[in-house]
């Protein structure tokens, strides 16, 4: 029994442009992000007319994800279903700063962050390991609700990073070598082996609906995914 999920990173925000960490701060899409989301909705409508079904649209409850999910749902006559479990990583005190500001204001914590220790959590924030387990836990009820279904999940760069690592068996400590693009469509098939969830990447980083390259989410001087 396989469930196919089309994971989509939210559209561009003003903070994406200036490499400022958003985390759980509820930032709206930039004008460019709204345009990207509209193009995404048109793509799904076109694909549905060509016979590609979509059973449900799920989204992180953060505004930038919801604004990206709505055009998809509207194009298909569906309602967006929300979950806190697909939120971006909580970066705590790092939120609302770029990497240069973090290095200046939190030099010790910044140095630790750069070691890629998955157990490191910013002050008042969440570690990469905690995010990873939160995301996988959040997927379980979604998969149970849509056995053999095909659904979309709109989320964030950090969430997509966790999915890619899980599907490919990549350690959390390993540097990222795959894109996490605004409004990219990333297709993953989920199944089960006994009681264990399995995943296989079908395609990754598809932004064919956009007229130009989509923004990645790498911070200045750091490979961390986290926005």
C-alpha positions in Angstrom: 0.0 0.0 0.0 1.6 3.3 -1.2 0.6 6.8 -0.5 2.2 9.5 -2.7 2.9 12.9 -1.2 3.8 16.0 -3.2 5.8 18.0 -0.7 5.9 21.7 -1.6 7.9 24.5 0.0 6.1 27.7 0.5 6.5 30.7 -1.8 9.1 33.4 -1.4 8.9 35.8 1.5 10.7 39.1 2.0 12.8 37.4 4.7 13.8 34.7 2.3 15.3 37.4 0.1 17.5 38.8 2.8 18.3 35.4 4.4 16.6 36.1 7.7 15.5 33.1 9.7 11.7 32.9 10.1 11.2 29.7 12.0 7.9 29.9 13.8 7.5 33.7 13.1 4.3 34.0 11.0 5.6 35.8 7.9 3.3 36.4 4.9 4.4 35.7 1.3 6.1 38.5 -0.6 4.4 39.7 -3.8 6.7 37.4 -5.7 5.6 34.5 -3.5 1.9 35.2 -4.1 2.7 35.1 -7.9 4.6 31.8 -7.4 1.6 30.3 -5.5 -0.8 31.4 -8.3 1.4 29.7 -10.9 1.5 26.6 -8.7 -2.3 26.5 -8.5 -2.6 26.9 -12.3 -0.2 24.0 -12.7 -2.3 21.7 -10.4 -5.5 22.7 -12.2 -3.9 21.9 -15.6 -2.6 18.5 -14.3 -6.0 17.7 -12.9 -7.6 18.4 -16.3 -5.0 16.0 -17.7 -6.1 13.2 -15.3 -3.7 13.6 -12.4 -5.9 13.3 -9.2 -5.1 14.9 -5.9 -7.1 13.6 -2.9 -6.2 16.3 -0.3 -4.2 19.3 0.4 -2.4 19.6 3.7 -0.4 22.5 5.0 1.7 23.8 7.9 -0.5 26.2 9.8 2.0 29.1 9.3 0.7 31.8 7.0 3.3 31.5 4.3 2.5 27.8 3.8 -1.3 28.4 4.0 -1.1 31.2 1.4 0.8 28.8 -0.9 -1.6 25.9 -0.3 -4.8 27.9 -1.0 -4.5 28.3 -4.8 -3.9 24.6 -5.1 -7.0 23.7 -3.0 -9.1 26.3 -4.8 -8.1 25.0 -8.2 -9.2 21.5 -7.3 -12.2 22.3 -5.1 -10.6 21.0 -2.0 -10.2 22.4 1.5 -6.8 23.0 3.1 -6.2 20.8 6.1 -3.8 22.3 8.7 -1.2 20.7 11.0 1.2 22.3 13.4 3.4 19.2 12.9 4.7 20.5 9.5 5.8 23.8 10.8 9.4 25.0 10.2 12.0 24.3 12.9 11.6 26.6 15.9 14.8 28.6 15.9 14.1 30.3 19.1 16.4 33.3 19.8 17.9 32.9 16.3 14.6 33.9 14.6 14.3 37.3 13.0 18.2 37.4 12.5 20.4 36.5 9.6 23.6 34.5 10.1 25.9 37.5 10.5 23.6 38.9 13.3 23.5 35.5 15.0 27.3 35.2 14.9 27.6 38.7 16.5 24.9 38.3 19.1 25.2 34.6 20.0 28.9 33.8 19.2 29.1 30.6 21.3 25.8 29.2 20.1 26.6 30.2 16.5 29.9 28.3 16.7 28.1 25.2 18.0 25.5 25.5 15.3 28.2 25.4 12.6 29.4 22.0 13.8 26.1 20.5 12.5 25.4 18.8 15.8 21.8 17.5 15.4 21.3 17.8 19.1 22.0 21.5 19.2 19.1 23.8 19.9 19.2 27.6 19.8 18.1 29.3 23.0 14.4 28.7 23.4 14.4 26.7 20.2 14.3 23.2 18.7 17.2 20.9 17.7 17.5 19.4 14.2 16.9 16.0 15.8 13.7 17.2 17.5 12.5 18.6 14.2 13.2 15.4 12.4 11.2 13.3 14.8 8.4 15.8 14.9 8.0 15.8 11.1 8.0 12.0 10.9 5.5 11.8 13.7 3.2 14.3 12.0 3.2 12.3 8.8 1.8 9.1 10.5 -1.8 10.3 10.9 -1.8 11.9 7.4 -0.6 8.7 5.8 -3.2 6.7 7.8 -6.0 9.0 6.6 -5.0 8.6 2.9 -4.0 5.0 2.3 -3.2 4.6 -1.4 -3.9 8.3 -1.9 -2.1 11.1 -3.7 -1.9 14.3 -1.6 -0.1 17.6 -1.4 1.7 18.8 1.7 2.8 22.4 1.8 5.6 23.0 4.3 9.0 24.6 4.8 12.7 24.1 3.8 13.6 22.4 7.1 10.6 20.0 6.8 11.5 19.0 3.2 15.1 18.5 4.3 14.0 16.0 6.9 11.9 14.1 4.4 14.8 13.9 1.9 17.1 12.6 4.6 14.7 10.0 5.8 13.9 8.7 2.3 17.6 8.5 1.4 19.0 7.3 4.7 21.2 10.5 5.1 22.5 11.4 8.5 21.4 14.6 10.0 25.0 15.7 10.4 25.7 15.4 6.6 25.9 18.7 4.6 22.9 19.3 2.3 23.5 18.7 -1.4 19.9 18.9 -2.6 17.7 21.9 -3.4 14.9 23.3 -1.2 13.3 25.7 -3.6 10.3 28.0 -3.2 7.1 26.4 -4.5 9.1 23.3 -5.7 7.2 20.1 -6.1 8.9 17.1 -4.5 7.3 13.7 -4.9 7.8 11.0 -2.4 6.1 7.5 -2.2 5.4 6.2 1.3 4.8 2.6 2.3 5.3 0.3 5.3 7.6 -2.6 6.1 6.0 -4.2 9.1 5.5 -1.4 11.6 8.1 0.9 10.0 7.4 3.7 7.6 9.4 3.7 4.3 9.9 6.4 1.7 11.2 6.7 -1.8 11.9 9.9 -3.6 10.2 9.9 -7.1 11.3 13.4 -8.1 12.8 16.4 -6.4 13.0 20.2 -6.9 10.5 20.5 -9.8 9.8 24.2 -10.4 8.7 23.9 -14.1 5.7 26.1 -13.4 8.0 29.1 -12.7 9.4 31.3 -15.4 12.7 31.7 -13.6 14.8 30.0 -11.0 13.3 29.7 -7.6 15.1 30.8 -4.4 16.9 28.2 -2.3 17.0 28.7 1.5 20.7 28.4 2.4 21.7 31.0 5.0 24.8 33.1 4.6 27.9 31.0 5.4 25.9 28.0 6.6 24.4 25.0 5.0 21.6 24.8 7.5 18.2 24.4 5.8 16.0 26.1 8.4 13.5 28.6 7.1 
